[in-house]
Amino acid sequence: MENNKVHYGDLIKWVHKVIDSCETRGQIRTAERLIDNLSLQPQIRELDVNLYFEIIRDMRNKCIDMSFSMLEKQINS
């Protein structure tokens, strides 16, 4: 039987790419939902609790930073 499990590192890289590609607030909200879904994946839930929360926190902070950056650009325009 083949192991069809995706490595958690690949999932994390993919979510970071999605976050990096966001250009609108709506896309960031979608990325935030993606983070929520990622946090429920067994590959992620099996990690050490500190590592789990660090990974999720970093992705959420990245979304927050992008939101503020977009807001700043909008204000300065």
Secondary structure, 3 states (H helix, E strand, C coil): CCCCCCCHHHHHHHHHHHHHCCCCHHHHHHHHHHHHHHHCCHHHHCCCHHHHHHHHHHHHHHHHHHHHHHHHHHHHC
